[in-house]
Amino acid sequence: MNENTDQSRSFTVGNVGGDFKPIGSAVMSDNVEINGTVAESINQLPSSPDPKKPGIKEILSQLSEAISTSSDLNDEDRTEALEQVKTLAEAGKNPNDGAMKKMARTSVKILKGTVAGLPDVAKLADVCSESLPLITKFLGL
């Protein structure tokens, strides 16, 4: 029997700063970190003046929540999708900036591609089909 089959061993990875964390928590930590930076970017946007009509802040918050809680995305796709939402939030701060528009357009394409492979019953697919057209309209893409 191979002595190296013990599944309870804890392996660690280090970053440049010298801090170590278990490998299994590396992805979870990354998701928590990206969730925080996405929320921070979204919170810097102005709220909708009409509570009955969501603005870019509310739409991006809903999209971020759907991505964060989707069981249809693996951790890598979830992190990538959240990074795209962060880019859209940054573009929302200055929707007339040409470079930001280009980045936002790319983010929308990446998000559409990410959800294209999801099952039709995926809640995230529904949220994206509703929110991405609103986001592109708001940003003038």
N, CA, C and O atoms as CSV, one atom per row, in Angstrom:
chain,resi,resn,atom,element,x,y,z
A,1,MET,N,N,0.843,-1.181,0.000
A,1,MET,CA,C,0.000,0.000,0.000
A,1,MET,C,C,0.888,1.243,0.000
A,1,MET,O,O,1.912,1.277,0.682
A,2,ASN,N,N,0.509,2.229,-0.739
A,2,ASN,CA,C,1.277,3.455,-0.847
A,2,ASN,C,C,1.024,4.324,0.382
A,2,ASN,O,O,-0.126,4.597,0.729
A,3,GLU,N,N,2.082,4.749,1.029
A,3,GLU,CA,C,1.948,5.559,2.239
A,3,GLU,C,C,1.471,6.979,1.936
A,3,GLU,O,O,1.036,7.681,2.849
A,4,ASN,N,N,1.540,7.409,0.701
A,4,ASN,CA,C,1.180,8.781,0.350
A,4,ASN,C,C,-0.287,8.943,-0.030
A,4,ASN,O,O,-0.636,9.904,-0.716
A,5,THR,N,N,-1.141,8.044,0.389
A,5,THR,CA,C,-2.564,8.157,0.053
A,5,THR,C,C,-3.388,8.791,1.163
A,5,THR,O,O,-4.612,8.851,1.049
A,6,ASP,N,N,-2.777,9.253,2.204
A,6,ASP,CA,C,-3.496,9.881,3.318
A,6,ASP,C,C,-4.160,11.179,2.834
A,6,ASP,O,O,-3.465,12.152,2.541
A,7,GLN,N,N,-5.483,11.200,2.748
A,7,GLN,CA,C,-6.229,12.353,2.244
A,7,GLN,C,C,-6.308,13.503,3.242
A,7,GLN,O,O,-6.733,14.602,2.885
A,8,SER,N,N,-5.908,13.266,4.476
A,8,SER,CA,C,-6.060,14.306,5.491
A,8,SER,C,C,-4.865,15.246,5.564
A,8,SER,O,O,-4.877,16.206,6.336
A,9,ARG,N,N,-3.856,14.985,4.784
A,9,ARG,CA,C,-2.685,15.876,4.807
A,9,ARG,C,C,-3.067,17.266,4.325
A,9,ARG,O,O,-3.896,17.422,3.428
A,10,SER,N,N,-2.466,18.251,4.917
A,10,SER,CA,C,-2.739,19.632,4.535
A,10,SER,C,C,-1.521,20.191,3.824
A,10,SER,O,O,-0.438,20.272,4.405
A,11,PHE,N,N,-1.692,20.572,2.583
A,11,PHE,CA,C,-0.615,21.179,1.824
A,11,PHE,C,C,-0.829,22.678,1.833
A,11,PHE,O,O,-1.962,23.151,1.925
A,12,THR,N,N,0.259,23.423,1.738
A,12,THR,CA,C,0.122,24.871,1.741
A,12,THR,C,C,0.817,25.474,0.542
A,12,THR,O,O,1.741,24.895,-0.029
A,13,VAL,N,N,0.350,26.645,0.179
A,13,VAL,CA,C,0.993,27.420,-0.865
A,13,VAL,C,C,1.331,28.767,-0.273
A,13,VAL,O,O,0.634,29.257,0.615
A,14,GLY,N,N,2.384,29.357,-0.757
A,14,GLY,CA,C,2.782,30.664,-0.251
A,14,GLY,C,C,2.661,31.703,-1.339
A,14,GLY,O,O,2.712,31.392,-2.529
A,15,ASN,N,N,2.499,32.939,-0.916
A,15,ASN,CA,C,2.513,34.008,-1.896
A,15,ASN,C,C,3.830,34.758,-1.737
A,15,ASN,O,O,4.658,34.401,-0.900
A,16,VAL,N,N,4.015,35.776,-2.526
A,16,VAL,CA,C,5.280,36.502,-2.514
A,16,VAL,C,C,5.571,37.106,-1.144
A,16,VAL,O,O,6.731,37.232,-0.754
A,17,GLY,N,N,4.528,37.478,-0.417
A,17,GLY,CA,C,4.707,38.090,0.892
A,17,GLY,C,C,5.103,37.104,1.970
A,17,GLY,O,O,5.462,37.505,3.078
A,18,GLY,N,N,5.043,35.811,1.660
A,18,GLY,CA,C,5.466,34.821,2.626
A,18,GLY,C,C,4.348,34.235,3.456
A,18,GLY,O,O,4.600,33.350,4.274
A,19,ASP,N,N,3.101,34.701,3.274
A,19,ASP,CA,C,1.981,34.132,4.007
A,19,ASP,C,C,1.599,32.806,3.376
A,19,ASP,O,O,1.670,32.653,2.157
A,20,PHE,N,N,1.199,31.854,4.191
A,20,PHE,CA,C,0.821,30.560,3.683
A,20,PHE,C,C,-0.621,30.271,4.039
A,20,PHE,O,O,-1.110,30.675,5.094
A,21,LYS,N,N,-1.298,29.563,3.140
A,21,LYS,CA,C,-2.672,29.168,3.394
A,21,LYS,C,C,-2.898,27.806,2.747
A,21,LYS,O,O,-2.233,27.472,1.766
A,22,PRO,N,N,-3.817,27.024,3.275
A,22,PRO,CA,C,-4.080,25.725,2.668
A,22,PRO,C,C,-4.555,25.896,1.227
A,22,PRO,O,O,-5.276,26.842,0.908
A,23,ILE,N,N,-4.142,24.970,0.361
A,23,ILE,CA,C,-4.496,25.056,-1.050
A,23,ILE,C,C,-6.002,25.128,-1.227
A,23,ILE,O,O,-6.485,25.930,-2.026
A,24,GLY,N,N,-6.743,24.326,-0.518
A,24,GLY,CA,C,-8.193,24.306,-0.657
A,24,GLY,C,C,-8.834,25.649,-0.369
A,24,GLY,O,O,-9.891,25.955,-0.922
A,25,SER,N,N,-8.227,26.452,0.475
A,25,SER,CA,C,-8.815,27.743,0.805
A,25,SER,C,C,-8.358,28.838,-0.140
A,25,SER,O,O,-8.862,29.959,-0.065
A,26,ALA,N,N,-7.418,28.544,-1.028
A,26,ALA,CA,C,-6.902,29.569,-1.930
A,26,ALA,C,C,-8.010,30.099,-2.831
A,26,ALA,O,O,-8.149,31.313,-2.980
A,27,VAL,N,N,-8.800,29.215,-3.433
A,27,VAL,CA,C,-9.869,29.648,-4.317
A,27,VAL,C,C,-10.952,30.356,-3.526
A,27,VAL,O,O,-11.447,31.398,-3.954
A,28,MET,N,N,-11.326,29.810,-2.383
A,28,MET,CA,C,-12.370,30.435,-1.570
A,28,MET,C,C,-11.937,31.832,-1.140
A,28,MET,O,O,-12.741,32.764,-1.167
A,29,SER,N,N,-10.701,31.985,-0.751
A,29,SER,CA,C,-10.175,33.279,-0.351
A,29,SER,C,C,-10.215,34.251,-1.526
A,29,SER,O,O,-10.560,35.420,-1.353
A,30,ASP,N,N,-9.861,33.770,-2.727
A,30,ASP,CA,C,-9.898,34.614,-3.907
A,30,ASP,C,C,-11.320,35.081,-4.192
A,30,ASP,O,O,-11.530,36.241,-4.548
A,31,ASN,N,N,-12.308,34.183,-4.039
A,31,ASN,CA,C,-13.700,34.557,-4.282
A,31,ASN,C,C,-14.180,35.584,-3.278
A,31,ASN,O,O,-14.879,36.526,-3.650
A,32,VAL,N,N,-13.823,35.425,-2.020
A,32,VAL,CA,C,-14.210,36.400,-1.003
A,32,VAL,C,C,-13.571,37.748,-1.323
A,32,VAL,O,O,-14.215,38.789,-1.198
A,33,GLU,N,N,-12.326,37.727,-1.729
A,33,GLU,CA,C,-11.616,38.963,-2.059
A,33,GLU,C,C,-12.250,39.661,-3.261
A,33,GLU,O,O,-12.490,40.868,-3.221
A,34,ILE,N,N,-12.524,38.904,-4.336
A,34,ILE,CA,C,-13.118,39.518,-5.521
A,34,ILE,C,C,-14.531,40.000,-5.220
A,34,ILE,O,O,-14.940,41.046,-5.723
A,35,ASN,N,N,-15.291,39.255,-4.404
A,35,ASN,CA,C,-16.630,39.711,-4.008
A,35,ASN,C,C,-16.545,41.068,-3.321
A,35,ASN,O,O,-17.372,41.945,-3.570
A,36,GLY,N,N,-15.554,41.243,-2.462
A,36,GLY,CA,C,-15.388,42.509,-1.749
A,36,GLY,C,C,-15.036,43.656,-2.672
A,36,GLY,O,O,-15.580,44.751,-2.531
A,37,THR,N,N,-14.131,43.423,-3.617
A,37,THR,CA,C,-13.741,44.503,-4.526
A,37,THR,C,C,-14.857,44.828,-5.509
A,37,THR,O,O,-15.019,45.984,-5.899
A,38,VAL,N,N,-15.631,43.820,-5.914
A,38,VAL,CA,C,-16.770,44.067,-6.801
A,38,VAL,C,C,-17.811,44.903,-6.063
A,38,VAL,O,O,-18.306,45.896,-6.596
A,39,ALA,N,N,-18.142,44.502,-4.842
A,39,ALA,CA,C,-19.125,45.246,-4.051
A,39,ALA,C,C,-18.664,46.685,-3.832
A,39,ALA,O,O,-19.467,47.616,-3.900
A,40,GLU,N,N,-17.390,46.860,-3.574
A,40,GLU,CA,C,-16.848,48.213,-3.367
A,40,GLU,C,C,-17.015,49.063,-4.623
A,40,GLU,O,O,-17.423,50.221,-4.541
A,41,SER,N,N,-16.699,48.491,-5.783
A,41,SER,CA,C,-16.844,49.224,-7.046
A,41,SER,C,C,-18.306,49.563,-7.329
A,41,SER,O,O,-18.618,50.675,-7.757
A,42,ILE,N,N,-19.189,48.613,-7.092
A,42,ILE,CA,C,-20.617,48.842,-7.329
A,42,ILE,C,C,-21.155,49.916,-6.380
A,42,ILE,O,O,-21.940,50.772,-6.787
A,43,ASN,N,N,-20.731,49.867,-5.123
A,43,ASN,CA,C,-21.229,50.827,-4.137
A,43,ASN,C,C,-20.797,52.256,-4.424
A,43,ASN,O,O,-21.379,53.195,-3.882
A,44,GLN,N,N,-19.790,52.438,-5.265
A,44,GLN,CA,C,-19.347,53.783,-5.631
A,44,GLN,C,C,-20.236,54.406,-6.708
A,44,GLN,O,O,-20.122,55.595,-7.005
A,45,LEU,N,N,-21.123,53.594,-7.288
A,45,LEU,CA,C,-22.038,54.103,-8.310
A,45,LEU,C,C,-23.238,54.767,-7.641
A,45,LEU,O,O,-23.599,54.413,-6.519
A,46,PRO,N,N,-23.856,55.728,-8.326
A,46,PRO,CA,C,-25.038,56.368,-7.742
A,46,PRO,C,C,-26.243,55.424,-7.771
A,46,PRO,O,O,-26.400,54.632,-8.700
A,47,SER,N,N,-27.075,55.517,-6.758
A,47,SER,CA,C,-28.313,54.736,-6.720
A,47,SER,C,C,-29.301,55.307,-7.719
A,47,SER,O,O,-29.217,56.476,-8.096
A,48,SER,N,N,-30.224,54.483,-8.135
A,48,SER,CA,C,-31.257,54.925,-9.065
A,48,SER,C,C,-32.131,55.988,-8.398
A,48,SER,O,O,-32.526,55.820,-7.244
A,49,PRO,N,N,-32.439,57.081,-9.108
A,49,PRO,CA,C,-33.306,58.104,-8.526
A,49,PRO,C,C,-34.757,57.634,-8.422
A,49,PRO,O,O,-35.537,58.181,-7.642
A,50,ASP,N,N,-35.116,56.617,-9.211
A,50,ASP,CA,C,-36.482,56.082,-9.211
A,50,ASP,C,C,-36.466,54.683,-8.606
A,50,ASP,O,O,-35.955,53.751,-9.227
A,51,PRO,N,N,-37.023,54.518,-7.389
A,51,PRO,CA,C,-36.980,53.213,-6.737
A,51,PRO,C,C,-37.721,52.112,-7.513
A,51,PRO,O,O,-37.490,50.927,-7.273
A,52,LYS,N,N,-38.595,52.491,-8.426
A,52,LYS,CA,C,-39.331,51.510,-9.225
A,52,LYS,C,C,-38.562,51.085,-10.471
A,52,LYS,O,O,-38.922,50.104,-11.122
A,53,LYS,N,N,-37.499,51.823,-10.804
A,53,LYS,CA,C,-36.717,51.538,-12.004
A,53,LYS,C,C,-35.244,51.414,-11.594
A,53,LYS,O,O,-34.606,52.412,-11.260
A,54,PRO,N,N,-34.702,50.180,-11.621
A,54,PRO,CA,C,-33.311,50.016,-11.184
A,54,PRO,C,C,-32.330,50.713,-12.115
A,54,PRO,O,O,-32.523,50.767,-13.330
A,55,GLY,N,N,-31.279,51.241,-11.515
A,55,GLY,CA,C,-30.199,51.857,-12.272
A,55,GLY,C,C,-29.038,50.888,-12.399
A,55,GLY,O,O,-29.156,49.714,-12.049
A,56,ILE,N,N,-27.935,51.375,-12.891
A,56,ILE,CA,C,-26.757,50.531,-13.115
A,56,ILE,C,C,-26.270,49.895,-11.808
A,56,ILE,O,O,-25.852,48.738,-11.800
A,57,LYS,N,N,-26.324,50.643,-10.715
A,57,LYS,CA,C,-25.865,50.112,-9.431
A,57,LYS,C,C,-26.704,48.910,-9.014
A,57,LYS,O,O,-26.163,47.878,-8.617
A,58,GLU,N,N,-27.999,49.044,-9.102
A,58,GLU,CA,C,-28.890,47.963,-8.687
A,58,GLU,C,C,-28.783,46.750,-9.618
A,58,GLU,O,O,-28.817,45.605,-9.167
A,59,ILE,N,N,-28.656,47.014,-10.900
A,59,ILE,CA,C,-28.547,45.921,-11.878
A,59,ILE,C,C,-27.243,45.150,-11.666
A,59,ILE,O,O,-27.236,43.919,-11.675
A,60,LEU,N,N,-26.154,45.870,-11.479
A,60,LEU,CA,C,-24.863,45.204,-11.258
A,60,LEU,C,C,-24.851,44.460,-9.926
A,60,LEU,O,O,-24.240,43.397,-9.818
A,61,SER,N,N,-25.515,45.003,-8.920
A,61,SER,CA,C,-25.610,44.300,-7.631
A,61,SER,C,C,-26.346,42.981,-7.793
A,61,SER,O,O,-25.927,41.957,-7.252
A,62,GLN,N,N,-27.434,43.006,-8.532
A,62,GLN,CA,C,-28.214,41.797,-8.773
A,62,GLN,C,C,-27.387,40.779,-9.568
A,62,GLN,O,O,-27.404,39.587,-9.261
A,63,LEU,N,N,-26.677,41.243,-10.574
A,63,LEU,CA,C,-25.846,40.352,-11.385
A,63,LEU,C,C,-24.723,39.749,-10.548
A,63,LEU,O,O,-24.452,38.552,-10.639
A,64,SER,N,N,-24.079,40.566,-9.741
A,64,SER,CA,C,-22.999,40.089,-8.873
A,64,SER,C,C,-23.498,39.022,-7.909
A,64,SER,O,O,-22.837,38.004,-7.703
A,65,GLU,N,N,-24.664,39.257,-7.322
A,65,GLU,CA,C,-25.257,38.297,-6.394
A,65,GLU,C,C,-25.575,36.985,-7.101
A,65,GLU,O,O,-25.319,35.908,-6.561
A,66,ALA,N,N,-26.128,37.071,-8.298
A,66,ALA,CA,C,-26.462,35.862,-9.057
A,66,ALA,C,C,-25.208,35.059,-9.391
A,66,ALA,O,O,-25.221,33.829,-9.327
A,67,ILE,N,N,-24.136,35.742,-9.744
A,67,ILE,CA,C,-22.875,35.064,-10.054
A,67,ILE,C,C,-22.304,34.420,-8.799
A,67,ILE,O,O,-21.882,33.264,-8.827
A,68,SER,N,N,-22.292,35.161,-7.709
A,68,SER,CA,C,-21.714,34.671,-6.454
A,68,SER,C,C,-22.419,33.431,-5.928
A,68,SER,O,O,-21.788,32.560,-5.330
A,69,THR,N,N,-23.723,33.349,-6.148
A,69,THR,CA,C,-24.498,32.248,-5.581
A,69,THR,C,C,-24.804,31.133,-6.582
A,69,THR,O,O,-25.437,30.139,-6.227
A,70,SER,N,N,-24.364,31.292,-7.815
A,70,SER,CA,C,-24.670,30.292,-8.837
A,70,SER,C,C,-23.927,28.981,-8.582
A,70,SER,O,O,-22.703,28.957,-8.452
A,71,SER,N,N,-24.689,27.903,-8.514
A,71,SER,CA,C,-24.070,26.579,-8.367
A,71,SER,C,C,-23.662,26.024,-9.725
A,71,SER,O,O,-23.051,24.957,-9.798
A,72,ASP,N,N,-23.990,26.733,-10.798
A,72,ASP,CA,C,-23.659,26.272,-12.143
A,72,ASP,C,C,-22.279,26.716,-12.605
A,72,ASP,O,O,-21.805,26.267,-13.648
A,73,LEU,N,N,-21.630,27.587,-11.847
A,73,LEU,CA,C,-20.294,28.057,-12.212
A,73,LEU,C,C,-19.244,27.394,-11.337
A,73,LEU,O,O,-19.443,27.214,-10.136
A,74,ASN,N,N,-18.114,27.030,-11.957
A,74,ASN,CA,C,-16.995,26.571,-11.140
A,74,ASN,C,C,-16.295,27.820,-10.589
A,74,ASN,O,O,-16.577,28.938,-11.022
A,75,ASP,N,N,-15.396,27.625,-9.649
A,75,ASP,CA,C,-14.753,28.768,-8.982
A,75,ASP,C,C,-13.997,29.669,-9.945
A,75,ASP,O,O,-14.013,30.891,-9.793
A,76,GLU,N,N,-13.337,29.085,-10.930
A,76,GLU,CA,C,-12.574,29.878,-11.892
A,76,GLU,C,C,-13.507,30.765,-12.726
A,76,GLU,O,O,-13.237,31.952,-12.909
A,77,ASP,N,N,-14.602,30.189,-13.228
A,77,ASP,CA,C,-15.561,30.967,-14.015
A,77,ASP,C,C,-16.254,32.022,-13.161
A,77,ASP,O,O,-16.522,33.127,-13.633
A,78,ARG,N,N,-16.544,31.688,-11.909
A,78,ARG,CA,C,-17.183,32.641,-11.001
A,78,ARG,C,C,-16.261,33.851,-10.796
A,78,ARG,O,O,-16.705,34.995,-10.883
A,79,THR,N,N,-14.988,33.592,-10.524
A,79,THR,CA,C,-14.038,34.684,-10.311
A,79,THR,C,C,-13.921,35.546,-11.557
A,79,THR,O,O,-13.923,36.774,-11.470
A,80,GLU,N,N,-13.819,34.903,-12.724
A,80,GLU,CA,C,-13.725,35.638,-13.989
A,80,GLU,C,C,-14.972,36.492,-14.218
A,80,GLU,O,O,-14.866,37.653,-14.613
A,81,ALA,N,N,-16.140,35.925,-13.974
A,81,ALA,CA,C,-17.390,36.665,-14.175
A,81,ALA,C,C,-17.473,37.860,-13.223
A,81,ALA,O,O,-17.902,38.944,-13.618
A,82,LEU,N,N,-17.065,37.659,-11.982
A,82,LEU,CA,C,-17.085,38.771,-11.023
A,82,LEU,C,C,-16.099,39.868,-11.423
A,82,LEU,O,O,-16.370,41.051,-11.220
A,83,GLU,N,N,-14.968,39.483,-11.986
A,83,GLU,CA,C,-14.013,40.485,-12.467
A,83,GLU,C,C,-14.635,41.318,-13.594
A,83,GLU,O,O,-14.379,42.517,-13.706
A,84,GLN,N,N,-15.449,40.668,-14.419
A,84,GLN,CA,C,-16.120,41.396,-15.505
A,84,GLN,C,C,-17.172,42.359,-14.952
A,84,GLN,O,O,-17.340,43.461,-15.473
A,85,VAL,N,N,-17.870,41.949,-13.911
A,85,VAL,CA,C,-18.846,42.838,-13.271
A,85,VAL,C,C,-18.120,44.049,-12.684
A,85,VAL,O,O,-18.619,45.172,-12.755
A,86,LYS,N,N,-16.954,43.819,-12.109
A,86,LYS,CA,C,-16.163,44.931,-11.558
A,86,LYS,C,C,-15.780,45.908,-12.675
A,86,LYS,O,O,-15.838,47.123,-12.486
A,87,THR,N,N,-15.392,45.381,-13.825
A,87,THR,CA,C,-15.056,46.238,-14.967
A,87,THR,C,C,-16.274,47.051,-15.402
A,87,THR,O,O,-16.152,48.237,-15.709
A,88,LEU,N,N,-17.443,46.420,-15.429
A,88,LEU,CA,C,-18.661,47.140,-15.791
A,88,LEU,C,C,-18.980,48.234,-14.772
A,88,LEU,O,O,-19.443,49.312,-15.143
A,89,ALA,N,N,-18.737,47.963,-13.502
A,89,ALA,CA,C,-18.953,48.978,-12.464
A,89,ALA,C,C,-17.997,50.152,-12.660
A,89,ALA,O,O,-18.391,51.310,-12.521
A,90,GLU,N,N,-16.757,49.852,-12.978
A,90,GLU,CA,C,-15.783,50.919,-13.229
A,90,GLU,C,C,-16.207,51.754,-14.437
A,90,GLU,O,O,-16.077,52.978,-14.432
A,91,ALA,N,N,-16.712,51.083,-15.468
A,91,ALA,CA,C,-17.183,51.800,-16.657
A,91,ALA,C,C,-18.401,52.648,-16.324
A,91,ALA,O,O,-18.595,53.715,-16.905
A,92,GLY,N,N,-19.222,52.175,-15.391
A,92,GLY,CA,C,-20.406,52.916,-14.986
A,92,GLY,C,C,-20.097,54.242,-14.320
A,92,GLY,O,O,-20.931,55.147,-14.307
A,93,LYS,N,N,-18.899,54.356,-13.767
A,93,LYS,CA,C,-18.496,55.617,-13.135
A,93,LYS,C,C,-18.246,56.706,-14.173
A,93,LYS,O,O,-18.418,57.892,-13.893
A,94,ASN,N,N,-17.840,56.295,-15.370
A,94,ASN,CA,C,-17.553,57.244,-16.444
A,94,ASN,C,C,-17.974,56.620,-17.766
A,94,ASN,O,O,-17.120,56.224,-18.559
A,95,PRO,N,N,-19.286,56.525,-18.019
A,95,PRO,CA,C,-19.777,55.806,-19.195
A,95,PRO,C,C,-19.431,56.456,-20.537
A,95,PRO,O,O,-19.624,55.837,-21.583
A,96,ASN,N,N,-18.930,57.675,-20.524
A,96,ASN,CA,C,-18.583,58.340,-21.782
A,96,ASN,C,C,-17.122,58.157,-22.174
A,96,ASN,O,O,-16.718,58.585,-23.255
A,97,ASP,N,N,-16.327,57.530,-21.316
A,97,ASP,CA,C,-14.915,57.306,-21.601
A,97,ASP,C,C,-14.779,56.182,-22.641
A,97,ASP,O,O,-15.253,55.068,-22.419
A,98,GLY,N,N,-14.139,56.475,-23.761
A,98,GLY,CA,C,-14.010,55.521,-24.860
A,98,GLY,C,C,-13.293,54.239,-24.483
A,98,GLY,O,O,-13.720,53.153,-24.874
A,99,ALA,N,N,-12.208,54.350,-23.727
A,99,ALA,CA,C,-11.448,53.156,-23.324
A,99,ALA,C,C,-12.279,52.297,-22.382
A,99,ALA,O,O,-12.248,51.070,-22.472
A,100,MET,N,N,-13.019,52.930,-21.481
A,100,MET,CA,C,-13.862,52.177,-20.552
A,100,MET,C,C,-15.003,51.497,-21.305
A,100,MET,O,O,-15.388,50.377,-20.971
A,101,LYS,N,N,-15.545,52.170,-22.320
A,101,LYS,CA,C,-16.600,51.561,-23.122
A,101,LYS,C,C,-16.090,50.293,-23.796
A,101,LYS,O,O,-16.786,49.279,-23.838
A,102,LYS,N,N,-14.888,50.358,-24.315
A,102,LYS,CA,C,-14.304,49.200,-24.994
A,102,LYS,C,C,-14.123,48.048,-24.006
A,102,LYS,O,O,-14.439,46.903,-24.328
A,103,MET,N,N,-13.623,48.341,-22.820
A,103,MET,CA,C,-13.453,47.301,-21.803
A,103,MET,C,C,-14.811,46.746,-21.368
A,103,MET,O,O,-14.952,45.542,-21.156
A,104,ALA,N,N,-15.801,47.619,-21.236
A,104,ALA,CA,C,-17.135,47.183,-20.832
A,104,ALA,C,C,-17.745,46.279,-21.902
A,104,ALA,O,O,-18.379,45.273,-21.583
A,105,ARG,N,N,-17.553,46.636,-23.160
A,105,ARG,CA,C,-18.074,45.822,-24.261
A,105,ARG,C,C,-17.458,44.422,-24.214
A,105,ARG,O,O,-18.149,43.424,-24.418
A,106,THR,N,N,-16.168,44.359,-23.948
A,106,THR,CA,C,-15.487,43.070,-23.832
A,106,THR,C,C,-16.022,42.287,-22.642
A,106,THR,O,O,-16.214,41.074,-22.733
A,107,SER,N,N,-16.262,42.965,-21.533
A,107,SER,CA,C,-16.801,42.305,-20.340
A,107,SER,C,C,-18.170,41.701,-20.609
A,107,SER,O,O,-18.457,40.585,-20.176
A,108,VAL,N,N,-19.014,42.436,-21.323
A,108,VAL,CA,C,-20.343,41.924,-21.657
A,108,VAL,C,C,-20.213,40.664,-22.517
A,108,VAL,O,O,-20.931,39.687,-22.303
A,109,LYS,N,N,-19.299,40.688,-23.484
A,109,LYS,CA,C,-19.087,39.518,-24.340
A,109,LYS,C,C,-18.608,38.319,-23.525
A,109,LYS,O,O,-19.059,37.196,-23.751
A,110,ILE,N,N,-17.711,38.547,-22.590
A,110,ILE,CA,C,-17.208,37.464,-21.745
A,110,ILE,C,C,-18.332,36.895,-20.889
A,110,ILE,O,O,-18.459,35.678,-20.753
A,111,LEU,N,N,-19.146,37.775,-20.313
A,111,LEU,CA,C,-20.263,37.305,-19.490
A,111,LEU,C,C,-21.271,36.514,-20.326
A,111,LEU,O,O,-21.767,35.478,-19.885
A,112,LYS,N,N,-21.571,37.000,-21.527
A,112,LYS,CA,C,-22.484,36.266,-22.406
A,112,LYS,C,C,-21.905,34.889,-22.737
A,112,LYS,O,O,-22.633,33.895,-22.749
A,113,GLY,N,N,-20.617,34.830,-23.001
A,113,GLY,CA,C,-19.973,33.556,-23.297
A,113,GLY,C,C,-19.981,32.619,-22.103
A,113,GLY,O,O,-20.135,31.408,-22.258
A,114,THR,N,N,-19.817,33.175,-20.920
A,114,THR,CA,C,-19.815,32.368,-19.702
A,114,THR,C,C,-21.179,31.722,-19.476
A,114,THR,O,O,-21.260,30.541,-19.136
A,115,VAL,N,N,-22.235,32.480,-19.660
A,115,VAL,CA,C,-23.565,31.924,-19.407
A,115,VAL,C,C,-24.084,31.088,-20.575
A,115,VAL,O,O,-25.027,30.314,-20.410
A,116,ALA,N,N,-23.482,31.235,-21.746
A,116,ALA,CA,C,-23.940,30.469,-22.911
A,116,ALA,C,C,-23.820,28.962,-22.676
A,116,ALA,O,O,-24.618,28.184,-23.198
A,117,GLY,N,N,-22.835,28.559,-21.900
A,117,GLY,CA,C,-22.633,27.145,-21.646
A,117,GLY,C,C,-23.427,26.601,-20.472
A,117,GLY,O,O,-23.337,25.413,-20.163
A,118,LEU,N,N,-24.199,27.447,-19.819
A,118,LEU,CA,C,-24.967,27.009,-18.653
A,118,LEU,C,C,-26.277,26.353,-19.092
A,118,LEU,O,O,-26.793,26.646,-20.170
A,119,PRO,N,N,-26.799,25.481,-18.264
A,119,PRO,CA,C,-28.105,24.889,-18.580
A,119,PRO,C,C,-29.182,25.965,-18.656
A,119,PRO,O,O,-29.090,26.996,-17.990
A,120,ASP,N,N,-30.195,25.716,-19.466
A,120,ASP,CA,C,-31.274,26.695,-19.630
A,120,ASP,C,C,-32.001,26.999,-18.330
A,120,ASP,O,O,-32.609,28.060,-18.187
A,121,VAL,N,N,-31.941,26.086,-17.399
A,121,VAL,CA,C,-32.646,26.297,-16.134
A,121,VAL,C,C,-31.819,27.098,-15.129
A,121,VAL,O,O,-32.288,27.370,-14.024
A,122,ALA,N,N,-30.629,27.468,-15.488
A,122,ALA,CA,C,-29.755,28.197,-14.568
A,122,ALA,C,C,-30.307,29.595,-14.306
A,122,ALA,O,O,-30.599,30.348,-15.235
A,123,LYS,N,N,-30.441,29.923,-13.036
A,123,LYS,CA,C,-30.948,31.242,-12.645
A,123,LYS,C,C,-30.027,32.338,-13.175
A,123,LYS,O,O,-30.496,33.400,-13.584
A,124,LEU,N,N,-28.733,32.086,-13.169
A,124,LEU,CA,C,-27.776,33.080,-13.648
A,124,LEU,C,C,-28.037,33.432,-15.109
A,124,LEU,O,O,-27.927,34.596,-15.493
A,125,ALA,N,N,-28.378,32.451,-15.914
A,125,ALA,CA,C,-28.678,32.712,-17.324
A,125,ALA,C,C,-29.861,33.669,-17.442
A,125,ALA,O,O,-29.851,34.571,-18.280
A,126,ASP,N,N,-30.875,33.476,-16.609
A,126,ASP,CA,C,-32.037,34.368,-16.618
A,126,ASP,C,C,-31.650,35.788,-16.208
A,126,ASP,O,O,-32.056,36.760,-16.844
A,127,VAL,N,N,-30.867,35.896,-15.148
A,127,VAL,CA,C,-30.450,37.213,-14.666
A,127,VAL,C,C,-29.635,37.929,-15.732
A,127,VAL,O,O,-29.837,39.119,-15.974
A,128,CYS,N,N,-28.720,37.215,-16.367
A,128,CYS,CA,C,-27.896,37.831,-17.414
A,128,CYS,C,C,-28.730,38.257,-18.614
A,128,CYS,O,O,-28.497,39.323,-19.182
A,129,SER,N,N,-29.706,37.429,-19.006
A,129,SER,CA,C,-30.520,37.781,-20.168
A,129,SER,C,C,-31.347,39.045,-19.901
A,129,SER,O,O,-31.690,39.774,-20.831
A,130,GLU,N,N,-31.661,39.295,-18.643
A,130,GLU,CA,C,-32.393,40.510,-18.283
A,130,GLU,C,C,-31.464,41.701,-18.059
A,130,GLU,O,O,-31.760,42.813,-18.495
A,131,SER,N,N,-30.342,41.466,-17.380
A,131,SER,CA,C,-29.514,42.591,-16.957
A,131,SER,C,C,-28.503,43.063,-17.999
A,131,SER,O,O,-28.237,44.262,-18.081
A,132,LEU,N,N,-27.935,42.169,-18.790
A,132,LEU,CA,C,-26.907,42.605,-19.747
A,132,LEU,C,C,-27.446,43.607,-20.784
A,132,LEU,O,O,-26.755,44.578,-21.089
A,133,PRO,N,N,-28.648,43.406,-21.333
A,133,PRO,CA,C,-29.159,44.455,-22.255
A,133,PRO,C,C,-29.351,45.809,-21.557
A,133,PRO,O,O,-29.108,46.855,-22.159
A,134,LEU,N,N,-29.784,45.790,-20.298
A,134,LEU,CA,C,-29.950,47.040,-19.553
A,134,LEU,C,C,-28.610,47.717,-19.311
A,134,LEU,O,O,-28.489,48.938,-19.412
A,135,ILE,N,N,-27.601,46.906,-18.990
A,135,ILE,CA,C,-26.262,47.451,-18.745
A,135,ILE,C,C,-25.698,48.067,-20.019
A,135,ILE,O,O,-25.146,49.166,-19.987
A,136,THR,N,N,-25.836,47.358,-21.147
A,136,THR,CA,C,-25.296,47.886,-22.402
A,136,THR,C,C,-26.017,49.179,-22.800
A,136,THR,O,O,-25.402,50.094,-23.346
A,137,LYS,N,N,-27.313,49.246,-22.526
A,137,LYS,CA,C,-28.064,50.465,-22.826
A,137,LYS,C,C,-27.592,51.616,-21.929
A,137,LYS,O,O,-27.377,52.732,-22.402
A,138,PHE,N,N,-27.438,51.337,-20.651
A,138,PHE,CA,C,-26.997,52.374,-19.719
A,138,PHE,C,C,-25.616,52.913,-20.100
A,138,PHE,O,O,-25.375,54.119,-20.045
A,139,LEU,N,N,-24.708,52.001,-20.489
A,139,LEU,CA,C,-23.346,52.409,-20.837
A,139,LEU,C,C,-23.215,52.898,-22.284
A,139,LEU,O,O,-22.147,53.352,-22.695
A,140,GLY,N,N,-24.290,52.804,-23.043
A,140,GLY,CA,C,-24.256,53.258,-24.428
A,140,GLY,C,C,-23.378,52.397,-25.314
A,140,GLY,O,O,-22.685,52.911,-26.192
A,141,LEU,N,N,-23.402,51.093,-25.092
A,141,LEU,CA,C,-22.558,50.185,-25.867
A,141,LEU,C,C,-23.277,49.683,-27.103
A,141,LEU,O,O,-22.713,48.906,-27.873
